[in-house]
Structure formats: C-alpha cells, structure tokens
Amino acid sequence: MDGAVMTLQVLAVDDSRTMRDLLRITLTGAGMDAHLAEDGVAGLDVLDRIAPPDAIITDLNMPRMDGLGFIAQVRARKALRAVPILVLSTESAAQLKARARDAGATGWIVKPFQPDSLVTALRRVAG
C-alpha cells in the first residue's frame, strides 16, 4: 500500500431531511462516502444494496422503525455485527443510552453535533 487512506463508507439514518443534508455535507467534506436513509426500514433497505459500511449513524426517534429497532435488526445480521453504530440524538437520558448500548450501539453523540467531533468519532470507531 502506498499510504493512501481508505475512504470510510458510512450509513446515516435520520428522519429529518435537514439533518441528513448536514450529515451528507459533513461526511463527504471529510472524504467519506455517505449513504442516507430516512428511517430504520429505509436503512435496512440501503444495507441490502451496499457492501457492509464501516460505520452507521442513527437517530432514535423516527417513524416506521425507530433507532433501537434498527440497531437490533442490524445486529441480527451476522455480516453487520461488528459494524460500529453511533446514535445521534437530541436525547441524552442515561436510561436511553443504556437501552441503546444493550441493543448494540457503540457510542452516542448529542444533537446538534459538531462536524469535527463527529468525524473524529467515526474515524476512531471505524478505523
């Protein structure tokens, strides 16, 4: 290898179009490939169509399938069990963080996020 940095593939799941746009801008601006979905059901559909991502970011409160359900579904897939999952939410209650951890979340970032902090966290968990 010539020292080139591998591009991280990241799936971001959030029901807010504005948040998806911010995530896309942040991820692509950091040289990452961003795959976006508007809820857990759409997130699973994206996962069916792409190679396993290097990391997943998910909101908690979404229609059709919330973040906890999405995390559980991701963890039920053998090929995705080791993929880091960061929860990105306005919620910050310890009990909710514990439930997300129990479902298989790797970490937690509170909205609104700082782009540099999100990129650093992704590189740390996916590197």
N, C-alpha and C positions, 0 to 999 in steps of 0.2 A: 504494500500500500504506500502511496506517495504522500501520506499525511493529510489527505483530503478528509474533511469532516462529513460524516454520513448525515443526510437530511432526515430529520425526525418526521415520522408520519403521525399526526395527531387527529383523533376524532373528538370534536366538540359538540355536545348535545345541550341545547338550551331553547326554551320556547320563545324567548324574546329575540325578534329579528335584530334589534339594536345590539344586543349582547353578542349574537352570532357574528354580526358585522365587526364588532370590536375585537372579538377573538380571532376572526379571519385576518384582520389587519395586523394584529399583534403577532400571530403565528407566522404569517407569510413574511412580515417585516423582519422576523428573526431567522428567516431562511428555512422555515419548516413548511411541510405540506399539510394544509388544513382540510379536513373532511368535516362537513357540518350536517347536523340533523336537528329537527325542531322538537323532538320528544323521544322517549325511550323506544317506542315502536319504530320510529324512523331510524333511530340509532342502530337498532338491531338489523334493520334492512341494509343500512350502509355497511355494517360489519359483514353481511353476507356477500357484498360485492367488492370488497377490497381485501388486500392482504392484511393480516393482523397488524394493527397500528402499534407504534412504540409507546403510546400513552393515550389515555382517554380523559377528557374533562366532561363532567356532567353537572347540570343543575339538579336540584332536588324537587322543587315544586313545578310539575309540568302536567299537561293533560295526557290522556290515554295511558301512559305509563310513566310513573314518577321516577326520580333518580334512584331511590332504594330498590325498586323493582327492576330497573335497568341494570344496576350493579349486580344484583342477584342473577339475572339472566346471562350477563356477560361471564360471571364466574362459573356458571353451569356449563359453559363451553370449554372443553379441555384445552383447545388451542389458545384460549384467551386468559387462562387462569393466572398467568404471570404478568399480564399487561398492567402497568400501574394505572390506577384510576384516581384522579383528583376531583373532589367535589368542589364546585364553585357556586356558592350560595350566599344569600343575604342572611341566612340563618346562622346562628353561632352557639346554640344551646349545647351544653356538654352531652346531654342525653341523646340528642340528634346525632352528634358526632360519633358517639359510641355505637348507635344503631348503624350508621354508615360504615364504620370500621368493621362491625360484625358482619355486614353484608359483603364486605370485601374491598372497601375503599382504602386507598393507600395514604391519602392526605386530604387536607381541607384548606380552601382559600376563600376568604370572605369577600363578597362584592361590596363596593366596587373594587376591582383588582388593580394593582399597579403592574403595567405591562412588563417591566423588567423583573419584578418578583415572580410573575407567572412563568416567564421564560426560564428563569433560573431554576424554579421548582421543577419544571418539565425536564430540563436537562439533567437535574440531579436524579430524578426518579427513573428516567428513561435511558440515561447514559450508562 
